[in-house]
Amino acid sequence: MSGHSGNSGVCISAASAMHCPHGGRVFAASAAGAVRVDGHPVHTALDVFAVTGCAHTVDGVPQPCTSARFDPHARGVLVDGAPVLLDTTAAQCFGAALVPQGPVVVSAGRQGVMCR
């Protein structure tokens, strides 16, 4: 997994803009939503993420990102026992064959809550 492995950062919520490295949109396909920031559910390690609109190709053959996985620090902030995802959490996008295709790009948004 790529990304920063620190314990601090801005909490990722449903208001956060997330993309694959090829411009596709990363979104929570399922979310626990137990805690909200400005009315938006905060994402945790229990959430499942999908990718749509990825334009990645290999030798002219479409190989779009289809999912994303986050690798949160286990000693961070927890919601119902699950680590909260931060804009600094390591994350990777994957194609349909689960081939790594690059890091998730996160813009946490101004309303985010800083976690340490």
N, C-alpha and C positions, 0 to 999 in steps of 0.2 A: 504494500500500500504506500502511496506517496502522500506527502503533506506534512504539516507541522505536527509534532507529537506532544506539544506542551499541554498544560492543564488549564490554561486560561484562554478566553476568547468570548465572542458574542454568541449567545444561544441561537441556534437555527430554529426558526418557526415556519409555519405555513406561509408567512409573508416573505420569507427569504427567497431570493432568486438563485436558482441552482441550475447549472448547465454542464453538459459533457464538453470535452475540449474541442468538439466539432460543431458546437452551437445548439445541440439538442437540449430540450428542457428536461431536467431531473425533477421528479415530483414523488410525493409519498403515495404509493399505491394502497397502503394501509397505515394508519397512524393511531397510536394509543390516545393521544390528546388529553391526558389527565391534567396537565398544567397549561395555562394559556398566558401569553404575553400580548398585551393590546388586543385581546380577543382571538388571537391565533394560537393554535396548538403548538407547543414546543415539541420538537422531534427528539426521539430517544433511539437507543440501539435496538429497540424492539420493532421500529418502523421498517417497512419494506419499500424500496425505491425503484421506480421504473424510469425509463428514458423514452421520449418521443421526439421525432423531428431531427434525428441525427443524420448528417449528410456524409458520414465517413465512408470512403471507398478504398479498396485495395486493388490495384491494377484494373481500375474501371468497374469492379464488381462491388455493389453495395455491401458494406459490412457495418451496419449501424450499431451504436451503443443501444442496449436494450434494458440494462439494469445498472444500479450503482450500489456499492456497499461501503459503509462507514466503519472505521475501526477506532471506536472511542476509548479514551483512557479510563481504565477501570476505577481509578481513585478520584474521579471527578464528581461533579454534582449528579445526584441520582433522583429520578422520578419513579416512584413505585418500584424501586430496586434496579432500574435500568439507567445506564449512563446517558446524560443529556448530550446531544450533538452540538458541537461548537463550530464556528467558522474556521477554526484551526484544527479540527479533527481530520485525521488522515482518511481519505476516501478515494475509491477507484471506480471507474466505469468499465462495464464488460459488454462484449457482444453476445449474440445468441449462443455461441459455443463456449461461453464463459472465458473468452480470451481477454486479458486486460487491455484496455484501449486508451488509458490516460486518466488523470485525476479529475475529480469533480471540482468545478469552479463555483465558489459560493460568494454571494453578496448578501450578507446577513440583514442589511437594512438598518435604518437609523433608529427604529424603535426597539432594537435588540437590548437584551439584558446582559451585562458583562458578568461572567462566571469565573471564579478563581479557584 
